[in-house]
Amino acid sequence: MHVVQLMASPFFGGPERQALGLARSLPPDCRTTFLSFAERGLSRAFLDKAGEHGFATISLRENAPHLFRAAAEVAGHLRRLRADVLCCNGYKPDAIGYLAARRAGIPVVSVAHGWTGVTWKVRVNELLDRVVLHGMDCTVCVSAAQAVRVRRALVPARRVAVIRNGIFTEPFDNIDPHYRQLVRGYFPREPALVVGAAGRLSPEKGFDQFIAAAALVCKERADVGFVLFGDGPLRGKLEAQIAARGLQGRFILAGFRNDVERFLPHLNLAVLSSHTEGLPVAVLEAMAARLPVVATAVGGTPEVVEDGVTGFLVPPGDVGTLARRIAEVLADDGKRARMGQRGRQRVEDHFTFAAQARQYLALFERLTGKRSAPAKPQAAAVSV
């Protein structure tokens, strides 16, 4: 079987990690090729990473708003590659991929990671995406909460499936003391405890709430530091907020890192402050690193974090409760250790790429009528 993943990848983010992790976990006879819109050259980071893992990659020449020319280009690649199924990740891949797959005569699957509504332009595109999903052979939702939203858009329930995000747990067992030094080195004065978060610095992530909660915690404790990994359009505003609250040197914006998993084992607590989510990979990674998590109860997050067991769930926008729960976990070393270990076990039991791949393979076999054949080697990397 030949699976083609259609992406719009301006950086190596959550959807890209999920698509690549799935490709690495499918049986050897199930080949994957990655197509991405060029995104002003920014897609190169993801395509190069996929190539490093031995997958064929293609940077597309056409793009929106030339939908039909872009669809014709994608359809041409699908025919040449003899693709069996197309997976689309995002509203632009959905719209163009649907047209291309219908031209090529193969099944098409949308992977619904979540809708953010972060700007008016995004809201318009997400509204169009809801329309496109009606024509998909299947919409895979990364959480049950996202499946509810997709069904509310009147997508037939028989063409909606829930396959949750997964991660590889092995990287979190390779604990490098060098990264402990890097974490502590962010702070002018080394803190006893470090609280961390990761994500794009954009409105839906609620990092202004995280900073506000950090200010409340810092009023009570002088030995706690906060670090946020990521970059995005709100960096300047967040820097100003940190300065206005007197958190310089105690709340660090560490910028984008492609090795955040190496830092996580050296933190003491992870925080998710989002207003909306599909199923947050950042939470899965923190739990795999044996960190307790304090997270807002949005989207698929309650499907991951067990309140009072692996961490705490708090209402979105409730800074006081967020700060109180952060302080509660930091105050009890035993509770942190127990929650962290339970979180790791939950990831191992329910959120691995191996489990995810089995579900996707069953879906692909149902849509194509093909079955997994005797093992064949994965195709060598080819960049176009």
Salt bridges, closest charged atoms under 4 A:
GLU39 OE2 - LYS92 NZ 2.62
ASP48 OD1 - ARG44 NE 3.05
GLU52 OE1 - LYS49 NZ 3.62
GLU62 OE1 - ARG69 NE 3.35
GLU73 OE2 - HIS77 NE2 3.92
ASP84 OD1 - LYS370 NZ 2.83
ASP137 OD2 - ARG102 NH2 3.15
ASP173 OD1 - ARG290 NH1 3.31
ASP173 OD2 - ARG344 NH2 2.95
ASP176 OD2 - ARG262 NH2 3.42
GLU190 OE2 - ARG184 NE 3.94
ASP223 OD2 - ARG221 NH2 2.87
GLU239 OE2 - ARG235 NE 3.16
ASP259 OD2 - ARG257 NH2 2.87
GLU277 OE2 - LYS205 NZ 2.92
GLU303 OE1 - ARG164 NE 2.86
GLU328 OE1 - ARG325 NH1 2.76
GLU328 OE2 - LYS335 NZ 2.91
ASP333 OD1 - ARG336 NH2 2.67
GLU348 OE2 - ARG344 NE 2.73
